[in-house]
Amino acid sequence: MTGPSLAKEDDDAAAEEGLFSRRYASTTLTFAVVEFLIGFAALAVLPTLPVAARDLDGVALYPLVAGCFVAASLLGGVVGGNWADRAGAQRPLAAGVGLAVMTLLVSATSTSVWQLAAGRFLEGLAAGMVMVSINTAIAHSFPDHLRPRALALMSTCWIIPSLIGPPVAGLVAAEWTWRAVFFGLAALNVLPALAVVIVLRRRAAAAAPPAASKDKAPRPALLVAVAVSLGAALGQYGVSGWNALHLACTASGVVLLVVFAPRLLPPGTWRAARGLPATMLLRGLPSGAYFTLEAYVPLLLDSERRIPAVQTGLAFTGAAFAWAGGSWIQGQLLVRWPRHRTVAVGALVFAAAIGLAVASTFRFVPAQAAAVSLVVAAAGMGMLAPSVTLLALNHSPPDRQGYASSALQTTQNLGQIAVLGVASAAFTLAQSLASEPLVAYGTTFVLILVPALLTALLAPRARTA
């Protein structure tokens, strides 16, 4: 048999291998366990945070407790990305998993709301390191044809945590104490986390760091990431009150974000320059719109359409399945499509969901339309988000994929902060001007339709060669 024929057979055999083939099964299972542990810990504690803040006499500081997670994930993403590019993704991934368990103990033993906020900050730091490192590890560990499926599997790993985590944690907090939730999660996670850390450290010792590329673009300095994280935290604290101190914190936070946030992103991101910069913008715009939709649809259903909370909860459950379904579609059915085209289709599905939310603000339209909009939006995001990640990884050399992953997380968080802020201002203004309360919701939903449509319009600028 000739040499070319043998090479072709090897390529065909590699193409037939799946995520759970002998070569990739252990890697796939390790990443899936990490994603499951992080998802379960992140979602289960959410219902307990208001209870904990009230018990610690810190309700006024609840915005800080809830928001410092996002602020810290900005810093964690940069730390994890730089570390992954220098030494491989396994080491920051192992460190993030270990830190995630420790932070649960910090929160569980809180004697003040400030300690609770510190625990949430550390949890965000760990989550930022893990999410960036796992995307980079997928790029380093799997061939091109398996990366979409790996990202789809990571989305699926959040389904069970989203279904059982919040209700069980809420029941434990109501019948016992909120501290039991944090202690229980730490106890449940410590042995699996320890096993994952050992496996990842062994692989890190055996793996060589990514080969250096010719790309000499500067990496974001750690102090820049600290400044951005501090700006986000100050902004969260500032909105918890209206005195001079809080206003000063808000202003300082905005200045820090405006000055330093662009330094964490590729040049040309804000003008959607072709390639990696445009890809970054494709993460921030829809993430901000989806985050805002998630915030205002439940408020609409509860305050204006009088829908029982259980129906709203079912909508979020459906959204979790829809996100996983959309991710499966991009990883299985659309795997041969150009990634930018999948992004555009996902964005259009998302835009249709927002249109459904707009329709739900008319009283002759059944209120359940708003709940359905969450499910449809999640399906679009499930197609869109993994495809953007793959585009960013494909635009980056191996020793810059950690930076690309951290920049994606930064634009996602900044998009959420910016779009939600603008939408909230529009909502407040419309409430003051319109006599019909539903007008404010309609105005907000129409506003977030803009970033969804822009995502579809700009998707071709992120195409790969």
N, C-alpha and C positions, 0 to 999 in steps of 0.2 A: 504494500500500500504506500502511496506517495506521501511526502511530507505535508503538502497542503491538505490532503484528505484527512490525515491524522489531526491537524490543527483544527479543521472544520468540525470533526467529531468532538474534540475537546470543548470547542465553543458551544456546540449543541448540548453537550452534557451539562455545561455550566449554566446554560439558559434554562434547562429543565429543573435545576435544583430550586427548592423552595425555602421559605424561612425556617421550616422545621426539618430540613434535610440534615444528614449527619454533619455536614460541614458547619451549618449555621444554627443548629437547634439550641445549643447551650447559650450562644450569644443572644438569640432571640428571646429565650426564656429569662435571661438575666435582665435585659432591658424591659421586658414586660413586667417583671416583678417590681423593678424600680418605679416604673410609671404607675403601677397599681398602688404601691405604698404612698407615693407622693400625692396621688389623687385622693386616696382615702383620707389621709391626714388633713389635706387642704380643705376638703368639702365637709368633713364631719364636724369640724370645730366651728363652722360658720353660725349655726343656730345658737351656740353657747356664748358667743362673744357679747351680745347685748346683756345676757344674764350676768356674765362675769363682770362687765363694766358697772352694772347697777349694784352688784354685791360689793364691789370695791369702791363705791361712792365716786365713780368716775364717768357718769353718763355724759357729762359735758365734754369729755375728751374722747367720746366714742368715735368721732370721725378720724381722730389720730390713730386709735387702735385698729380701725377697719382699713385705713388707708396706708399705714406704714408698711404693710406687706408689699404693696405695689412699689413704694419708694425703694425698699430694700432689694426687690427683685431686679431693679435697674442696676444696682451695684453688683449683685450676685452674678448677673449675666455677663458683665464686663470681666469680673474676676475669673469666672469659669471659662469664658472664651479665650482670654489671654493665656490662661494656664493650659487649656487644651491645645492651643497652637504651639506652645513651647514643649510640652511633655506628653502629648496624647490626651485623649478625652477620658480615659479610665480613671485617672487620679482625681481630677475635680469632681467626677461623677461619684466616686467612692466617698470623697470628703463631704459632698453635699448630702448624700444619703445618711451618713453618720451624724452630721449636724442637724438634720431634720428631726431625728429622734431626740437629741439633746434639747432642742428648743421646746418640745412638748413638755419636758420636765420644768423648764424655766417658767412657762406659762402656768403649769399646774400648781406651782408653789408660790404664785404671785401673792404678795402682801399689799400691793398698791396697783393702781391702774397703770402707773409708769412701768412697773415690772411686766405687766401684761403686754403693754405696747412694745417693750424690749423683746419679749418672747416672739411676738408677731413679726417684729423687724428681723430677728434672726431666722425665723421661719421663711420669710420672703427672701433673705439672702441665700438660704439653702435651696429654695425652690428655683431661684434664678440660676444658680450654679448647675442644678440638675437638668433643667429644661434645655439650657444651652449646650451642656455637655452631651446629653443624650442625642440631640440632633447631630452634633459633630461626630459622635461615636457611630451613629448610623451611616454617616457618609464615609467614615473610615473602614467600617466593618462589612458593608454589603455592596455588591455590584449595582450598577445603575438600574437594572431591571427589577431588583428587589427593594430598592429604597422606597418607592411609593407604597408597597405592601407593608413594609416595616412601619412607616408613618401611620398607615391606616390601622395597624394593630395597636399602636400606641394610643390612638384615639379610642379604640374599643376598650382599652384597659380602664377608661374613666367611667364606663357605663355602670358597673356594679357599685363603685364608690358613690356615684351620683344618686343611685336608687336607694341604697340602704344606709349610707353614711349620715346624711342630715336627719332623717326621721329617728334613727336609733339614738344618735347623740342628743336630739331634742328630748326624747323620752327619758334618757338617763339623767339629763340636767333637771328635768321637771320632777322626777321621782326621787332623785338622790341629790347630787350636787354637780355643778359644772366642772369642778376639779376632777371628778371621776372620769370625765370624758378625756381629758388630757392625759391623766395617769393611765387610763385603759388603753388609749392609742399607743402610748409609749411602750407599754407591756406587750401589746400585740405585735408591734413592729420591731422590737429590739432584736429578736432572734433572726427573723428573715433579713433585716437590715445588716446584721453582723455577717451573715452568710454572703450577702451580695457584696459587701465591702471586701471580704476576703477574696472572693472570686475576681472582683475588679482589680484589686491590688496585684494579684498574681499575673493577670493579663497585662497590667501596666508595666510590670517588671520585665515581661517577656517581649513587649511590643517596642518597636523603635519609634521615636518621635517623627512627625511628618517631615518629609524632605523640604528643605528651604526652597522657596520659589524666587523668581526674579522680581516679584512685586515688593517694592520697598516703601509702599505707602505707610505712613506712621500709624502705629496702633494707639488707641485712646489711652491717655495716662490715667492711672488709678485715681489721682486727685480730681480729674475731670469727672469721673464716675461718682466720686464721693460728693462733689458739688451738685451734680444732677439729682442724686438720691436725696441729699439734704434739701434741695429746692422743692422736690415733691413732698417731703415730709413737712416742711414749713407750710406749704400750701394747705395740706390736710389739717394741720393744727390751726391755721389761720381761720378756716371756715367754721371752726367750732365756737366762735364768739365774735362780737362786734365792737370790742373796746380797742383802744389805741394799740395795745400789744398784739392783738390778733390781726389787725389791719396791717401793722408793720411786718408781721410774719408772712402774711399773704403776699405783700408787695415784694419782700425779699425773695420768697420762693419763686415768684414769676420772673424776677430778674435773673436768678440763678439758672432757671430752665432756659430762658431765651438766650443767655450768653453761652452756656456750656453744653446744652443738649446737642446742638449741631456738630460739636466736635466728636461725638460718639458715633456719628453716622458717616457713610461715604460721601465725599464731595458731590454735589449735584442732586442730592436726595430731594430737596424741596422743589426743584424744577423738573423732576422726573427724567434726569439724564438717562440715556439708554444703558441697559445692562443692570449691574448691581444697584445703582442708586434708585432707578425706577422700581426695582423689585422691593426695596425697602419701603417705598411709599405704598406699594400694594399690600403691605402688611398693616400699616398704620391706619389707612383710611377705612377699610371694612371692619377692622377690629374696634375702632371707635364707634362706628355706626351700630355694630351688633351689641356692644356693651351698653349703649344708650337705649336700644330697643329693649334689651333685657331689663333695664331699670324702669322704663316708663309703661310697658305693657302691663305688668302686675299692678302698678299704681292705677292705671286706667280701669282694669277689671275690678279692683277692689273699691275704689272711691266713687266711680261714676256709673259703671255697669252692674255693680252689686253681684259679681260672680263669686260663688263660694271659694274659699282658699284651696279646697281640695282639687277643684278644677284647674286652678292656676298651677298647683303642684303637678298635676298630670301633664300640663303643657310643658313644664320643664323636663319631666321624665321623657315625654315624646321627643323633645328637642335633643336630649342626650342620645337617644337611639337614632334620630335623624342625622345628627352630626357624624356618628359612627357609620351610618349608611352612606352618606355622601363621601366620606373618606374611603369606604370600601369601593365605591363606584370609580373614584379616581385611581385607586390602586389596582383594580382588577379589569374593569370594562374599558377605561379610558387610558390605560397604561401606555399605549402607543400614540396617543394624541400629543401634539406639542403642548408643553406645560402652560404656556401663556394662553392658549385657547381654553384649556380647562379652567384657568383663573377667570377668564371672561365669562364663560358659561356659569360658573359658580356665582359670580357677581350679579349676573342677570337674574338668576334664581333668587338671590338675596333681595334684589331690587323689587321683584314681584312680591316677595313677602312683605316688604315695607309698604307697597301699594295696598296690600290686604289690610295692614294695620291702619293705613289712612282711611280705608273704607269703613273700618270698624268704629270710626269716630262719628259716623252718621247713625242716628238712633234707629233708623229703619233697618240697619244691617245687624244681624245677630251678633251679640257680644263675643260669641265663641270664635268669630273671625280673627279677633286679636290674638287669642290663644293659639289658633292654627298658624298665625303669622310667625310665632316663635319657632314652631316645628319646621316650617318651610325655610325660614332664615338659617336655621341650624344645618339643614341639608346643603344649602348653598355654601355655607362656611366650611362644611366638611369637605367639599370638593376644592374650595379655594385655598384654605390655609396650608394643607400639605403641599400643594402645587407651588405656592410661593416659597415655601421652605426649600423644595427641590431646586427651584430656579436660582435661589440665592447660593445654594451649595454648588450648583453647576457653574455659576459665574465666578467661583472662588477657587484658587489653587488649594491643595491639601493643607498647607500650613497657614491658610487664612480662613478656613472654614469655621473655626471657633469665633473669630472676629465677626464673620457674617452672621452666625447664629446669635451672637450677643447683640448685634445691630438690629436684627429682626425683632428681638425681644424689646429693645429700647423703643423702636418705632411703634410696636404694638402698645406699649404702656403710654407713650406720649400721645398716640392717637386716641386712646381711651380717655385720657385726661382732657385733651383739647376738644374733642367732639362732644363729650358729655358736658363740658363747661359751656360751650357755645349753645348747645341744645337747651341746657338748663336756664341760661339767660333768656333765650327766646321763649321758653315755656313761661317763665315768670312775667315777662313783658306781655305776652298774649293773655295771660290770666288777668292782668290789670286792665287791659283794654277791651276784652270781649266779655259780653254778658253770659254767653254760653260756655260752660267749662270745657266742653269737648273741643272747642276751637283751639285751645292751648295744646291739646294732645295732637290734633291734626297738624298744627303748625310745626310741632317738634318732629313728627314723623316725616313730613314733607322735607324738612331741613336735612334729615339724615339720609334721605334718598339721594342727595347730591354726592356724598362720598361713595356710595354704592355704584352709581352710574359712572363716576370718574374712574373707579377701579376697572370696570369693563372697558372704558375708553382707553385707558393707559396701559392695559395689559400687553398689547403688542410691543411696547417699548422695553419690556423685560425679556423678550424672546431670546433664546440661545441660538448660536450658529448651527 
